[in-house]
Amino acid sequence: MASDDISVEQQPLSLLQRNHEELLAVLRGGERFGSHGDGRRGIGISLQRFIRNRATGSAVGYPGDTGAGALLVQLAGLYPGCVVKEESGNAFAFGCEVMAGDESIGMSVSLGPGAQLECAVGPSTSLASLLGIFDSFDRNFHVAARSMGCDYDLVAEGYNPMVASPLDLPLVPRTEYALFNLHYAKTGRYGRDAMRACASTKVTIDYGDEADAIQTYRLAAALCPLTMFLTDNSRTLRGSDPKHTSRMVRSIVWDDVDPERSGMAPGTFDQDFSFERYVAWMESVHPVGYSDGLGGCTATNKQTTAEVMAEKALSGSEVMSLFSTVHPDVRFKRFIELEQADSLRPRSAVAYAAFLKGLFYDDESFAAARDLLAHVTEEDVWHAKETLRALAWNGNVYGMPVPDLVQRLIDIARAGLKDPAERALMDEVALPWEVRMVPRDTLVRNAG
C-alpha cells in the first residue's frame, strides 16, 4: 500500500499529538463514575504551615543542622518505610502510607520554596481518619524538633507573620524553585511572596465523567472568592500592621503573580468548556520548567508547553508535572484541587473540607449549590473578590448579601453531610461564619 493511502487514523502521532493525548488521558483517568454519584475515593487535604523558632519568634529556614531540611529528615525517620526525595543531597520530601484504623492512607510531606512544611493526606472517605493523621503528624513534628534540641512550632497563617520581606527567607535549594524565583521576579509584584511567604490549605475532590467534571469545576470556581474570604487567616503583608492590612491578603498576592498561569482558566464558564480546552490553555503558557518526578527539573526557557511537547516524548512523571506549572484558583489533575484557602490549623482545615464534602459529595446538595450559583460569570468572580476584600460581610456577591449567601451554602452543606459527626466537625468553621467571623478576625483582635 502506498503511503498516500494510509488513513489519518493509521498515521503515527506526532510528538505533540502524543503528549497532548497523554495530558487528556490524565484528566480522563480521573473519571471514577458516571454522572454525579457514588464511587469516589474520597477527599484529600494538603496543609502548609510555617516553622517558627519559639525561643526567637523567627521563621526557620532550610539550611543548617537545625534547619527545615534537617527537620524533614528527622521526621521521615519516624515513618518506617518512607521514601525520602533529594536533589544534590538536599532532602525536600518524603512519602508513605499510614494506617488510620483499618484503612491505609497516603501521606506526603514536602518543603515549599520558603521552607513551608506541607503535609498532604488522602484521599479518604473518612474525615476523622484525615484529622487523626494530621494530629499524629503534629505530634511527630514536635518529637523530631526536640530530638534536634529545638523548640519549634507550626504557624497556620496565610502570609508569614514573621517576615517583612519574602527575601528574608532563604530559598530551599531546588532547581525548580530557583527557576520560578527568577521567573516571578519579572512577571508581577508578588511572585516571590507567593513562593516564599504564603501558605495554603488545598482540598482535592473527585469527579465523575467529563460532563460532571466540568460542572464540579465551575461550582468550585464560583465558590473560590467565598472560600478565600471565609478561610482568610492572614493578618499581615510584608510585616504590615494587622489593623491596616486588607482582607484576603493571599488573593491579593496571587492576583499579581503571573496572569498567564494564575487566576482563572480561560473560558471556565463558557458552554463549551471541556478537558480539551483546559489542556489547550496549559499548552499555551510558558511553563518555566517541568519535573521528572525524582527531583530533577528541566528549564524550558521561553518555550510554550506545546513547543516543549513537540520536541520529546514526555514520561508519565513529566506529563503530571505539567499540571503543576499552572496555578489557577481551581486546578485539574486526576482530581479537582481547590487551591486558594489560607493555611488553617488541622481541625479547622478538616472542618473546611467537611463543608466542601457537604456541597460536592451529596447529589441533592450538589444540585442545590450548583443551581444557586448557576448564573455566575468570570466577571462576577473577579467582582466578588474585590467586593469581599473591600466590604466583607457588608457586601453583595452574586446578587445576594454576603451573610445570606454564606448561610445558604452552610445549610446546603449541612444537609449534604449525613454523618452527625461530620456535621459537628463542620461547625468548627461554620459557627464562626454564622456570626460573621473568619479566622483573620481572631488574629487581628488578639494582635491588640
Number of C-alpha atoms within 10 A of each C-alpha: 5 5 7 7 8 10 8 9 7 8 9 9 12 14 17 20 14 16 23 19 14 18 25 16 13 19 22 18 13 19 20 19 15 15 15 24 17 13 13 18 14 16 24 25 27 21 26 29 28 29 22 19 15 14 9 10 13 14 25 24 23 27 16 10 10 15 18 26 25 20 24 23 18 18 20 22 14 14 16 10 11 17 13 18 17 15 15 10 8 17 23 26 24 21 20 18 17 17 12 16 8 6 12 14 18 17 23 18 23 21 22 24 27 30 29 29 24 20 23 22 26 25 21 20 14 15 23 18 20 25 20 16 23 23 14 11 18 16 11 18 21 18 17 22 21 13 13 15 10 17 15 21 18 19 22 23 29 31 32 30 23 19 18 15 15 22 13 14 21 15 21 24 20 19 18 19 19 13 17 19 17 13 16 20 14 12 14 16 16 21 24 24 23 22 22 25 31 29 31 25 30 22 28 24 24 25 30 23 17 17 16 18 25 21 22 20 23 23 23 23 26 25 20 22 26 21 20 23 25 25 27 27 30 28 29 27 26 16 15 14 13 20 13 11 16 16 23 29 23 27 24 17 19 24 19 17 24 20 14 19 19 18 21 19 23 14 15 20 21 11 8 11 17 17 20 15 15 19 17 16 18 23 20 15 18 20 26 21 23 23 21 16 15 11 17 16 20 14 16 16 13 13 16 17 23 21 16 22 20 17 12 13 16 18 14 14 13 17 21 20 19 18 19 16 20 21 21 22 23 25 23 23 19 20 24 21 22 24 20 27 29 33 27 25 20 20 19 21 27 29 25 27 25 29 27 26 25 28 28 26 23 20 15 17 22 24 16 18 19 20 11 15 16 16 12 19 18 18 9 16 20 15 15 24 20 18 18 22 19 14 12 21 19 13 17 18 25 18 12 11 13 22 18 14 18 21 14 14 21 23 16 21 27 23 16 24 23 12 11 10 12 21 20 16 21 27 20 18 25 27 14 13 19 15 9 16 17 19 22 23 18 12 15 18 11 8 11 7
